[in-house]
């Protein structure tokens, strides 16, 4: 799946839900390799990054870990979430 297909499914298909692409890690504040970390509080709301240097990483409640599902490449999701469209959606 390429970036355009992800964008088309997430933002143009009304039947697509975010949960089709990633799961939210709400019970644990441990992120794993290639999980996305999304800032959800403070002045950095909407900033996103990917865990690349550690197998496990403890994070604060100011961050939300997103774990990709199925064939979704975490780097494609990162590009999507960093795009102007993705940023506008995270600020809704």
N, C-alpha and C positions, 0 to 999 in steps of 0.2 A: 504494500500500500504506500503510495507516495503522498507528499504534503498536500497536493491539490485534492486528492481523494479524501483525506482527513478533513480538510477545510470544507469541502462540499458536503460531507456527511454531517459534520458537527454544526455548521452554520446555515445550511440550506435545506436540510431534511428535517421537517418538523417531528418526525417519529424517532429521531436519534436522541439519545440521552447521554450525558457525560459519562454515566456509569458503563456505557458500552465500551469505553476506551480506557478507563482507569478506575481504580478503587481508592477510596479515601482511608487513610490509616488514622482512625480516631482514637482507638484504644491504646495505642503505643506511640511513644515518641522516639522510636528507633526507625531510621531510614536505612535502606540497603543500597548497594551499588546500583546505579542507574535509576533510582527513584528520583522523582522531581520534588523539589521543596518550594512551596508557594508561600510568600509572606501574606498573612491574613490580618495583621494589625499594624497600627502605627503609620509612620510616614512612608514606609516602603511597601504598602499594600499593592499586590499585583506583581511584585518582583518575583522572578522564578529562576531556579538554577537546577543543576543535575548533580547527583552524588557520583563522583568519579574517582576520588582518591582513597576511599575507605569501603570495606565490606559492610560495616555497620557504623552508623553515625547517630549519636543522641542529639536531639534538637529540642528547642523550647516550644512552648505552646503558641508562640507567635508565628510558627511555621506549620504548614500542613503538608504531609507526605502524600504524594500521588504515585501509585504503583500502576504501571501500564498493564493492560490485559491483552491476551491473544497475540495477534500479529502486529499490534501497534508498536512501532519503534519509539522508544522514549525520546530520542533526539528529534524525530518529526514532531512529537507532541510539544517538545520544548520550543522548537521554531514556531509552531502554531501559537503557543501561549505568549511568546514574545512579540508576535506580529501585532500591528495596530488593531486588527480585528479581535485577536485573542485578548489584548489588553483592555479593549472596550468592554468585552464580555465579562472580564474578571472584576470590573468596577461597577457592574450593575447591581 
